[in-house]
């Protein structure tokens, strides 16, 4: 302690409203709020405090001075939870697209291969008591929550953890103290450049995962960076020093490869080639980018000691992730997919993959939200290029006029030669937009509902949440058209984590 009496601390907190006797309130300086403004409040509630700069306090308050409170927070939380990251294998997964899928894939493969694994992702958590939906609004939680989750996994007998890790989390120290053994990368696009002030800075933020892995506690497993040889980021990331570096690729000569890829609307078959061995994979998740995700997940599991045949078996058994090209199937002769693609690059990629496996027409429903730094005209151009017909609609308007967002998207569609009323329509009521697209579909067609994915709310003015689920809306629209008419006629319940919506369920 810098000043005041010694204090016994049972947990660290960074929210002064939760601080009390037995706590250490760590004052973190954020973009909008500075925790030092709430140090006195925490102290008045009986908490010890940790600070970066001087704050006038009543004599007798235990004070700890830190050089970087944000990064120290993770280490303090880890120490108070008995360093859980040192008692199991830990993999971190980062990237612009695909990191949620890779996280779930890797944890699933480890689990069915005899290595019980917990996970933390955008969609769900398994902190030791089974999968539960992630309702926090954060992909990577704050450091005290991450360390508590890891401790829960250890207590439940988990031998590994897979953590989806955002660039924000890496910059803000939310995963310090995790003791990574594998740092895995999907791709690095051009999202979040408002926060990172450029692509180079974005790459450097992501690369911190390699540094954390390299410097983590040794557990007898080579510290490994898993890099995507097909991505432009590979050249930059491969310069980061680490004990072992593995690559994966759909095209080149990498450590882990997929050969003889055969795609269909329901998934992909390929041969996994790694470590001098080969094994067949029948992946249920469609699209070539999910083959790349599977290679990334395979590399994680191989780096943690699994053999190739066990990895292939686990990938073939993987059921998919809620809201990630999730099919809604009530027996209709066309396909309906729900996906989280909510930026120009991810929308273009998803539509192009579906175009390749759709014999009929391809329809899309999507919008743009001020929550993220989208290339809105780019979304319109992507839809104009790959979809036969699309609807521009509302997606988390928050405090913005949805009509303005739609006009921005429309500019891109018009620049690509699309014609309103012929190639696309604007319908701001998302429920109506979904019904329009599904109502037009015929045998062999496909409908993509993009942007919301697994989410179960719409963020309205003042960040007020209204219940919303694209999957449920698709089911209702299909029922209105008579599909599964003989099934139970009551409203569908909300799908649970990882649930595949099929006619069996209704």
GIGI-V402872 format. One record per residue. N is the residue number from 1. SS is DSSP state (H for helix, E for strand, L for the rest). PHI is phi in whole degrees, -180 to 180 (NA if undefined). PSI is psi in degrees with one decimal (999 if undefined). Layout:
N:SS:PHI:PSI ; N:SS:PHI:PSI
//
This chain:
1:L:NA:142.0 ; 2:L:-76:-38.3 ; 3:E:-154:165.9 ; 4:L:81:176.5 ; 5:L:-74:163.2 ; 6:L:-63:150.8 ; 7:L:-139:137.1 ; 8:L:-87:123.8 ; 9:L:-112:131.7 ; 10:L:-103:-23.4 ; 11:E:-159:156.6 ; 12:E:-104:144.6 ; 13:E:-136:154.3 ; 14:L:-121:5.4 ; 15:L:-109:112.6 ; 16:H:-61:-25.3 ; 17:H:-68:-20.3 ; 18:H:-99:-2.6 ; 19:L:-79:141.9 ; 20:L:-163:-171.7 ; 21:L:-56:134.8 ; 22:L:89:-2.6 ; 23:E:-104:159.0 ; 24:E:-118:110.7 ; 25:E:-84:120.3 ; 26:E:-100:117.4 ; 27:L:-82:110.5 ; 28:L:-108:133.7 ; 29:E:-89:117.0 ; 30:L:-107:-174.8 ; 31:L:-70:-35.8 ; 32:L:-114:-27.0 ; 33:L:-130:137.2 ; 34:E:-107:117.9 ; 35:H:-60:-21.3 ; 36:H:-65:-21.9 ; 37:H:-71:-11.6 ; 38:H:-119:10.6 ; 39:H:-63:-44.1 ; 40:H:-61:-41.2 ; 41:H:-60:-45.5 ; 42:H:-63:-41.9 ; 43:H:-64:-40.4 ; 44:H:-64:-25.1 ; 45:L:-88:5.3 ; 46:L:97:8.7 ; 47:L:-91:146.3 ; 48:E:-73:159.6 ; 49:E:-131:148.8 ; 50:E:-122:130.6 ; 51:E:-136:158.3 ; 52:L:-98:-31.7 ; 53:L:-130:161.8 ; 54:L:-66:138.9 ; 55:L:-135:132.4 ; 56:L:-74:122.7 ; 57:L:-131:160.4 ; 58:L:-63:136.4 ; 59:L:-54:143.6 ; 60:L:100:-6.7 ; 61:L:-82:124.8 ; 62:L:-67:125.4 ; 63:E:-126:131.2 ; 64:E:-114:126.1 ; 65:E:-96:130.8 ; 66:L:-123:148.0 ; 67:L:-80:-31.6 ; 68:L:-146:94.3 ; 69:H:-66:-32.4 ; 70:H:-65:-46.4 ; 71:H:-74:-32.5 ; 72:H:-68:-27.9 ; 73:H:-56:-45.7 ; 74:H:-63:-43.1 ; 75:H:-64:-41.3 ; 76:H:-64:-44.2 ; 77:H:-64:-39.2 ; 78:H:-64:-43.5 ; 79:H:-62:-43.1 ; 80:H:-70:-18.2 ; 81:L:-102:18.9 ; 82:L:64:37.9 ; 83:L:47:63.9 ; 84:H:-63:-30.5 ; 85:H:-65:-17.3 ; 86:H:-87:-7.5 ; 87:L:-111:11.5 ; 88:L:-159:166.3 ; 89:E:-76:139.8 ; 90:E:-133:127.9 ; 91:E:-117:137.2 ; 92:E:-110:138.3 ; 93:E:-122:124.3 ; 94:E:-134:172.3 ; 95:L:144:173.0 ; 96:L:-82:-47.7 ; 97:L:-122:150.2 ; 98:L:88:-7.8 ; 99:H:-68:-31.9 ; 100:H:-64:-48.0 ; 101:H:-61:-44.7 ; 102:H:-62:-41.3 ; 103:H:-59:-47.8 ; 104:H:-68:-42.3 ; 105:H:-58:-50.5 ; 106:H:-62:-44.4 ; 107:H:-63:-39.2 ; 108:H:-65:-47.7 ; 109:H:-62:-44.5 ; 110:H:-60:-45.6 ; 111:H:-61:-47.6 ; 112:H:-79:-6.8 ; 113:L:-96:8.8 ; 114:L:93:12.3 ; 115:L:-119:87.8 ; 116:L:-54:126.7 ; 117:E:-129:134.0 ; 118:E:-91:170.7 ; 119:E:-155:157.0 ; 120:E:-132:121.9 ; 121:L:-143:174.8 ; 122:L:-58:-36.9 ; 123:L:-86:-43.8 ; 124:E:-156:167.2 ; 125:E:-123:150.2 ; 126:E:-130:96.6 ; 127:L:-95:14.2 ; 128:L:124:-18.5 ; 129:L:-112:19.5 ; 130:L:99:166.4 ; 131:E:-68:138.5 ; 132:E:-140:146.5 ; 133:E:-64:142.0 ; 134:L:-85:105.2 ; 135:L:-106:12.3 ; 136:L:-76:-21.3 ; 137:L:81:1.7 ; 138:L:-121:139.4 ; 139:L:-70:-50.6 ; 140:L:-113:119.6 ; 141:L:-69:175.0 ; 142:L:-70:159.5 ; 143:H:-54:-44.7 ; 144:H:-61:-37.9 ; 145:H:-70:-38.4 ; 146:H:-63:-46.3 ; 147:H:-68:-36.2 ; 148:H:-65:-37.6 ; 149:H:-65:-43.9 ; 150:H:-62:-39.8 ; 151:H:-63:-38.5 ; 152:H:-63:-38.3 ; 153:H:-63:-45.2 ; 154:H:-61:-45.0 ; 155:H:-62:-30.2 ; 156:L:-87:1.8 ; 157:L:89:12.9 ; 158:L:-68:141.5 ; 159:L:-106:-5.5 ; 160:E:-152:159.5 ; 161:E:-140:141.7 ; 162:E:-122:123.4 ; 163:E:-119:118.2 ; 164:E:-70:125.8 ; 165:L:-126:115.4 ; 166:L:-86:163.0 ; 167:H:-65:-35.7 ; 168:H:-61:-43.5 ; 169:H:-63:-36.8 ; 170:H:-70:-41.7 ; 171:H:-68:-37.3 ; 172:L:-92:5.4 ; 173:L:73:18.7 ; 174:L:-68:-21.7 ; 175:L:-112:15.2 ; 176:L:-67:141.8 ; 177:L:88:4.6 ; 178:L:-84:-19.2 ; 179:L:59:60.3 ; 180:L:-67:146.5 ; 181:L:-108:-26.1 ; 182:E:-134:134.5 ; 183:E:-117:110.1 ; 184:E:-111:141.3 ; 185:E:-125:133.5 ; 186:L:-88:-77.8 ; 187:L:-150:167.9 ; 188:L:-130:106.6 ; 189:L:-93:-141.8 ; 190:L:-127:33.4 ; 191:L:-82:164.1 ; 192:L:61:25.2 ; 193:H:-78:-10.0 ; 194:H:-70:-35.5 ; 195:H:-80:-41.3 ; 196:H:-95:-6.3 ; 197:L:61:36.7 ; 198:L:131:156.6 ; 199:H:-65:-39.9 ; 200:H:-60:-43.0 ; 201:H:-66:-36.2 ; 202:H:-62:-45.2 ; 203:H:-62:-43.2 ; 204:H:-63:-36.2 ; 205:H:-64:-45.6 ; 206:H:-63:-39.4 ; 207:H:-64:-17.0 ; 208:H:-59:-25.7 ; 209:H:-63:-37.0 ; 210:H:-64:-43.0 ; 211:H:-62:-43.9 ; 212:H:-63:-40.0 ; 213:H:-66:-49.4 ; 214:H:-57:-39.2 ; 215:L:-94:3.9 ; 216:L:-74:168.0 ; 217:L:-60:133.2 ; 218:L:-78:130.4 ; 219:L:-124:19.6 ; 220:L:84:5.4 ; 221:L:-113:130.4 ; 222:L:-57:131.1 ; 223:L:-67:121.5 ; 224:E:-126:132.6 ; 225:E:-100:126.8 ; 226:E:-104:115.6 ; 227:E:-121:145.9 ; 228:E:-87:106.5 ; 229:L:-64:-24.4 ; 230:L:-84:-5.6 ; 231:L:-101:147.9 ; 232:L:-62:-20.9 ; 233:L:-74:-14.9 ; 234:H:-58:-43.0 ; 235:H:-59:-41.0 ; 236:H:-72:-46.8 ; 237:H:-69:-31.5 ; 238:L:-69:-12.5 ; 239:L:-84:-10.9 ; 240:L:-78:123.9 ; 241:L:-69:137.8 ; 242:L:-163:160.3 ; 243:L:-60:-43.5 ; 244:E:-140:142.0 ; 245:E:-130:120.4 ; 246:E:-114:146.4 ; 247:E:-118:155.4 ; 248:E:-133:155.1 ; 249:E:-162:148.0 ; 250:L:-91:-14.4 ; 251:L:-122:-45.0 ; 252:L:-97:-178.0 ; 253:L:-85:92.7 ; 254:L:-115:172.2 ; 255:L:-64:-35.1 ; 256:E:-127:124.2 ; 257:E:-134:160.2 ; 258:E:-117:126.2 ; 259:E:-123:157.8 ; 260:E:56:55.1 ; 261:E:-79:128.6 ; 262:E:-126:116.7 ; 263:E:-103:150.9 ; 264:E:-148:170.7 ; 265:L:-62:-21.3 ; 266:L:-97:-10.9 ; 267:E:162:-159.7 ; 268:E:-142:142.6 ; 269:E:-108:140.4 ; 270:E:-161:168.8 ; 271:E:-105:121.1 ; 272:E:-82:124.5 ; 273:E:-121:120.8 ; 274:E:-165:148.1 ; 275:L:51:36.7 ; 276:L:74:10.4 ; 277:E:-125:160.3 ; 278:E:-134:147.4 ; 279:E:-156:143.0 ; 280:E:-80:138.8 ; 281:E:-124:132.3 ; 282:E:-115:89.3 ; 283:E:-83:127.9 ; 284:L:-79:-18.3 ; 285:L:-85:124.8 ; 286:L:-75:166.6 ; 287:L:91:140.7 ; 288:H:-63:-31.5 ; 289:H:-66:-24.4 ; 290:H:-77:-23.8 ; 291:H:-65:-43.1 ; 292:H:-62:-41.7 ; 293:H:-60:-40.8 ; 294:H:-64:-38.0 ; 295:H:-66:-39.0 ; 296:H:-64:-46.8 ; 297:H:-63:-40.9 ; 298:H:-60:-42.8 ; 299:H:-62:-40.2 ; 300:H:-59:-48.6 ; 301:H:-69:-38.1 ; 302:H:-64:-40.7 ; 303:H:-64:-27.7 ; 304:L:-90:4.1 ; 305:L:109:2.6 ; 306:L:-78:148.0 ; 307:L:-79:161.9 ; 308:H:-61:-42.8 ; 309:H:-65:-36.2 ; 310:H:-68:-38.6 ; 311:H:-64:-44.2 ; 312:H:-62:-41.9 ; 313:H:-63:-42.9 ; 314:H:-66:-40.5 ; 315:H:-64:-39.1 ; 316:H:-67:-25.1 ; 317:H:-89:-8.5 ; 318:L:-68:125.0 ; 319:L:-83:-9.3 ; 320:L:105:176.6 ; 321:L:-121:138.4 ; 322:L:-55:128.1 ; 323:L:77:11.0 ; 324:L:-117:94.6 ; 325:L:46:44.6 ; 326:E:-81:129.8 ; 327:E:-88:138.5 ; 328:E:-107:110.2 ; 329:L:-127:109.2 ; 330:L:-113:23.4 ; 331:L:92:5.7 ; 332:L:-71:153.3 ; 333:L:-85:17.8 ; 334:L:-136:165.8 ; 335:E:-106:141.8 ; 336:E:-123:122.7 ; 337:E:-116:141.3 ; 338:E:-114:126.5 ; 339:E:-142:156.5 ; 340:L:-87:0.2 ; 341:L:-52:114.0 ; 342:L:-135:19.8 ; 343:L:-137:164.5 ; 344:H:-58:-44.5 ; 345:H:-67:-45.2 ; 346:H:-71:-34.6 ; 347:H:-66:-44.2 ; 348:H:-62:-42.6 ; 349:H:-64:-44.9 ; 350:H:-66:-45.2 ; 351:H:-64:-40.3 ; 352:H:-65:-37.9 ; 353:H:-67:-42.6 ; 354:H:-68:-35.1 ; 355:H:-57:-38.3 ; 356:H:-70:-23.4 ; 357:H:-117:10.6 ; 358:L:-107:113.4 ; 359:L:-72:-27.2 ; 360:L:-101:-143.3 ; 361:L:-87:154.6 ; 362:E:-117:121.2 ; 363:E:-110:150.6 ; 364:E:-140:143.7 ; 365:E:-127:124.4 ; 366:E:-161:164.1 ; 367:E:-144:-174.2 ; 368:E:-127:144.8 ; 369:L:-124:144.8 ; 370:L:-74:-1.0 ; 371:L:-63:-30.1 ; 372:L:-131:166.6 ; 373:L:-89:73.5 ; 374:L:-76:151.6 ; 375:L:-89:88.5 ; 376:H:-63:-49.1 ; 377:H:-58:-33.1 ; 378:H:-63:-33.8 ; 379:H:-65:-41.8 ; 380:H:-64:-41.1 ; 381:H:-65:-40.5 ; 382:H:-62:-44.7 ; 383:H:-66:-40.6 ; 384:H:-64:-33.9 ; 385:H:-76:-39.4 ; 386:H:-109:-25.1 ; 387:L:-96:148.5 ; 388:L:-78:-31.0 ; 389:E:-158:142.5 ; 390:E:-147:160.2 ; 391:E:-121:124.9 ; 392:E:-89:124.4 ; 393:E:-137:-158.2 ; 394:E:-99:140.3 ; 395:L:-145:107.2 ; 396:L:45:70.9 ; 397:L:-67:-26.0 ; 398:L:52:-116.2 ; 399:L:-105:17.8 ; 400:L:-109:148.3 ; 401:L:-71:117.6 ; 402:H:-58:-30.0 ; 403:H:-65:-35.2 ; 404:H:-68:-42.4 ; 405:H:-61:-42.9 ; 406:H:-64:-38.3 ; 407:H:-65:-37.4 ; 408:H:-63:-42.5 ; 409:H:-65:-41.3 ; 410:H:-62:-33.8 ; 411:H:-55:-41.9 ; 412:H:-68:-39.5 ; 413:H:-63:-43.7 ; 414:H:-66:-38.8 ; 415:H:-65:-23.7 ; 416:L:-90:4.2 ; 417:L:92:5.2 ; 418:L:-73:148.4 ; 419:L:-118:126.5 ; 420:E:-66:135.9 ; 421:L:89:-14.5 ; 422:L:-115:-50.6 ; 423:L:-105:-19.3 ; 424:E:-159:169.9 ; 425:E:-143:158.0 ; 426:E:-110:122.6 ; 427:L:-139:105.4 ; 428:L:-73:-20.7 ; 429:L:-80:105.7 ; 430:H:-62:-34.1 ; 431:H:-63:-44.3 ; 432:H:-66:-41.0 ; 433:H:-60:-43.3 ; 434:H:-63:-41.8 ; 435:H:-67:-36.5 ; 436:H:-62:-48.2 ; 437:H:-67:-46.5 ; 438:H:-67:-34.3 ; 439:H:-67:-22.8 ; 440:H:-86:-17.8 ; 441:L:-69:141.9 ; 442:L:-128:171.6 ; 443:L:-51:131.9 ; 444:L:90:-10.0 ; 445:L:-82:172.0 ; 446:E:-141:143.8 ; 447:E:-122:126.0 ; 448:E:-108:122.1 ; 449:E:-103:105.3 ; 450:E:-111:149.5 ; 451:L:114:-42.4 ; 452:L:-94:-34.9 ; 453:L:56:-122.4 ; 454:L:-79:-11.8 ; 455:L:-65:148.3 ; 456:L:-120:24.4 ; 457:E:-151:162.0 ; 458:E:-117:126.8 ; 459:E:-84:117.4 ; 460:L:-105:-167.5 ; 461:H:-54:135.9 ; 462:H:72:17.4 ; 463:H:60:27.3 ; 464:L:-72:135.1 ; 465:E:-96:127.1 ; 466:E:-112:138.5 ; 467:E:-57:133.7 ; 468:L:-159:140.0 ; 469:L:-153:112.8 ; 470:H:-58:-34.7 ; 471:H:-65:-43.9 ; 472:H:-66:-41.8 ; 473:H:-63:-36.7 ; 474:H:-66:-41.4 ; 475:H:-61:-46.0 ; 476:H:-63:-43.0 ; 477:H:-62:-40.8 ; 478:H:-66:-40.8 ; 479:H:-64:-37.9 ; 480:H:-63:-25.9 ; 481:L:-87:-0.6 ; 482:L:100:-0.1 ; 483:L:-76:137.8 ; 484:L:59:33.0 ; 485:L:-64:-24.8 ; 486:L:-85:-6.7 ; 487:L:-81:179.3 ; 488:L:-57:133.7 ; 489:L:-91:-0.8 ; 490:L:-73:163.6 ; 491:L:-63:142.5 ; 492:L:-71:146.5 ; 493:L:-78:163.3 ; 494:L:-67:136.9 ; 495:L:-64:144.3 ; 496:L:-87:171.4 ; 497:L:-53:129.6 ; 498:L:76:5.5 ; 499:L:-79:133.9 ; 500:L:-95:123.5 ; 501:E:-82:108.6 ; 502:L:-132:169.6 ; 503:H:-63:-18.9 ; 504:H:-64:-30.6 ; 505:H:-82:-11.9 ; 506:L:-123:999
//
